[in-house]
Every structure is written in C-alpha cells, then in structure tokens.
C-alpha cells in the first residue's frame, strides 16, 4: 500500500488554488496540474509499505502531540529555480511551525521510512513540462497577487495513494487531531 502523511486543505483554499491554476491553463506553458481534490501539503511520503508497517505507523502517529496552528498562503514561485522551472507552487507560513510538525512526524516514523532531509512548506500546483516563452511565463508569475488566505490546521492525515492511468486517487486512512 502506497501511503503518505499530509495536511489537507479547506475547500475555500482548494477553490482559490484551482482558480489560480486556471489562470495559467491558457499560458504558453504545458503544465500538469494537480487535481483540485488532491491539493495538500505533504509532510512525509513513505511509498509502499505492508500491513504490519501500516499498523506500526498508525500506532506511532497516534502518540504525536502538537498544538493546533494557523497557516497562510505566502508566495507563488517555481522549483528549483527560474532558470529551470519544474514545479509551480504556493508557499505556506509560518514555515517553521509546519517544519516542526514535520520533524516530529519524522522522529516518530523513523522505523517505517527514511528521514526527510529536503522538506519545504509548499503546495504543489503543477509540474511544468514545457515553456514556450519564459519571459512571458515569469511575467505572468510575477503579476500574480496571491490572496493571503489564512486557515486553521487542526489535524494531519495518513493517506493511501493509488496510482491510475488517470492520475492518483487518494483515500484517507486515518486523521490525527492536534491539541
């Protein structure tokens, strides 16, 4: 079973990000956009694990204690850089709070998966395949005035990811509520 841990987003945030994605669908770039229903902040990806590891993972996650917090959409950019853009993303703040939760999850899951050394608080909107006019594309990115939506984080979720020819299908396995 292929699993990961994520922060799910409120519908209002998904709706806004979908509109943002839509504004780039007619651009001069070929982008594989993340489906609106699949938008999330990944905290840790495990890949394929067996039932025994899944049970251990669920037990370990239930021992995590972390306070509820608020996050806000903060920036609109590309990874890894403007010279070679591969991913269109939106940043989240406060990044240190999200990173602290991710590190805690890492500590509680080291027996299941590797430590995540390249974590960044961001929401992937799409993977860039081709840009016909980089100057225009980056002008379009710079012209985006990101709405600083703020929303509560009250839980994180263990999610199953099933790969299909039409893209991944996510299903919630279990939620872990923050204090």
Residue pairs with C-beta under 8 A, 6 or more apart in sequence:
1 48
1 49
1 50
1 51
1 54
1 160
2 46
2 47
2 48
2 160
2 161
2 162
2 163
3 46
3 47
3 49
3 54
3 57
3 158
3 159
3 160
3 161
3 173
4 42
4 43
4 44
4 45
4 46
4 158
4 159
4 161
5 42
5 43
5 44
5 45
5 46
5 61
5 105
5 109
5 156
5 157
5 158
5 159
6 40
6 41
6 42
6 43
6 156
6 157
6 159
7 40
7 41
7 43
7 71
7 98
7 153
7 156
7 157
8 40
8 155
8 157
9 17
9 39
9 40
9 41
9 123
9 151
10 151
12 149
12 151
13 39
13 73
13 149
13 151
14 36
14 37
14 39
15 36
16 73
16 147
16 149
17 36
17 39
17 90
17 123
17 125
18 36
18 39
20 76
20 90
20 125
20 144
20 146
21 33
21 34
21 36
21 125
21 126
23 140
23 144
24 31
24 33
24 88
24 126
24 140
25 31
25 33
27 136
27 137
27 140
28 131
28 132
28 133
28 136
28 137
29 128
29 129
29 130
29 131
29 132
29 137
30 128
30 129
30 130
30 131
31 88
31 126
31 127
31 128
31 129
32 126
32 127
32 129
33 125
33 126
34 124
34 125
34 126
35 167
37 170
38 167
38 168
38 170
39 123
39 125
40 123
40 159
40 170
41 92
41 98
41 121
41 122
41 123
43 98
43 101
43 102
43 105
43 119
43 156
44 102
44 105
44 106
44 109
44 113
44 116
45 113
45 116
46 57
46 109
46 112
46 113
47 113
49 57
49 112
49 113
53 112
54 173
56 111
56 112
57 109
57 112
57 158
58 158
58 173
58 174
60 108
60 109
60 111
60 112
61 105
61 108
61 109
61 158
61 174
61 176
62 176
63 108
64 104
64 105
64 108
64 176
65 179
66 100
66 101
66 104
66 178
66 179
67 178
67 179
68 152
68 153
68 154
68 178
68 179
69 94
69 97
69 152
69 153
69 178
70 150
70 151
70 152
70 153
71 92
71 93
71 94
71 97
71 98
71 121
71 150
71 151
71 153
72 92
72 93
72 148
72 149
72 150
72 151
73 90
73 91
73 92
73 123
73 146
73 147
73 148
73 149
74 90
74 91
74 92
74 93
74 146
74 148
75 90
75 91
75 146
76 89
76 90
76 91
76 141
76 144
76 146
77 89
77 91
77 141
78 85
78 86
78 87
78 88
78 89
78 128
78 141
79 85
79 86
79 87
79 89
79 122
80 86
80 87
82 138
85 128
85 131
85 137
86 127
86 128
87 124
87 126
87 127
87 128
88 124
88 125
88 126
88 127
88 128
88 141
89 122
89 123
89 124
89 125
90 122
90 123
90 125
90 146
91 121
91 122
91 123
92 98
92 121
92 122
92 123
93 121
95 120
95 121
98 121
98 153
99 119
99 121
101 156
102 116
102 119
103 119
105 156
106 115
106 116
131 137
153 178
154 177
154 178
155 175
155 176
155 177
155 178
156 175
156 176
156 178
157 172
157 173
157 174
157 175
157 176
158 172
158 173
158 174
158 175
158 176
159 170
159 171
159 172
159 173
160 170
160 171
160 172
160 173
161 168
161 169
161 170
162 168
162 169
162 170
162 171
